[in-house]
Amino acid sequence: MLTVIEDTEAPMFDAVPPITTYQGAVVDYLDGVVAVDNCLGEVSVTVDSTAVDMTAEGVYPVYYTATDAMGNV
């Protein structure tokens, strides 16, 4: 017998390291970021860093999104 169930579980972030850098530097926002899905294993991650102003000192939010093949976010 084979039972097929729906995948409703979103991927989870395994690692999102904090970032500290200098004004004007080039930042790799995905360095060290890992998201894992319960069915597919590691999945790709997108980054929204539009709130970051690299010309001004400060603390800025960076948003990461991971989506699996079933559309779970």
C-alpha positions as CSV (number, residue, x, y, z in Angstrom):
1,M,0.0,0.0,0.0
2,L,1.1,3.5,-0.8
3,T,-0.2,6.6,1.1
4,V,0.4,10.0,-0.4
5,I,0.0,13.0,1.9
6,E,0.0,16.7,1.1
7,D,3.2,18.7,1.9
8,T,2.0,21.7,3.9
9,E,5.1,22.3,5.9
10,A,7.2,25.3,5.0
11,P,11.0,25.2,4.7
12,M,12.9,26.2,7.9
13,F,16.0,28.2,8.1
14,D,18.9,26.2,9.5
15,A,21.3,29.1,9.6
16,V,21.1,32.9,9.1
17,P,24.3,34.4,10.4
18,P,24.3,38.1,11.5
19,I,26.1,40.5,9.1
20,T,28.4,43.3,10.1
21,T,30.2,45.3,7.4
22,Y,31.6,48.7,6.5
23,Q,29.8,51.5,4.6
24,G,30.1,51.1,0.8
25,A,31.2,47.4,1.0
26,V,29.8,44.7,-1.2
27,V,27.7,42.3,0.9
28,D,26.9,38.7,0.1
29,Y,23.6,38.3,1.9
30,L,23.4,34.6,1.2
31,D,26.8,33.7,2.6
32,G,26.1,31.0,5.2
33,V,22.3,31.1,4.8
34,V,20.7,27.6,4.7
35,A,17.0,26.7,4.4
36,V,15.9,23.1,4.6
37,D,12.5,21.6,3.5
38,N,11.1,18.5,5.1
39,C,10.6,16.7,1.7
40,L,13.3,18.2,-0.6
41,G,16.2,19.0,1.7
42,E,18.0,22.2,1.1
43,V,16.0,24.8,-0.9
44,S,16.9,28.1,-2.5
45,V,16.5,31.4,-0.6
46,T,15.7,34.9,-1.9
47,V,16.7,38.1,-0.1
48,D,15.0,41.4,0.2
49,S,17.6,44.0,1.3
50,T,15.8,47.1,-0.1
51,A,15.7,48.7,3.3
52,V,19.5,48.7,3.6
53,D,21.3,52.0,3.0
54,M,25.0,51.1,2.5
55,T,25.9,54.8,2.6
56,A,24.7,55.4,6.1
57,E,25.7,53.7,9.4
58,G,22.8,51.9,11.1
59,V,21.1,48.6,11.7
60,Y,18.8,47.5,8.9
61,P,16.3,44.6,8.4
62,V,17.1,42.0,5.8
63,Y,14.3,39.6,4.9
64,Y,14.9,36.0,3.7
65,T,12.3,33.8,2.0
66,A,12.5,30.1,1.3
67,T,9.8,28.4,-0.8
68,D,9.6,24.7,-1.6
69,A,8.2,23.0,-4.7
70,M,4.7,22.9,-3.3
71,G,4.7,26.7,-2.8
72,N,5.1,26.5,1.0
73,V,6.8,29.7,2.2
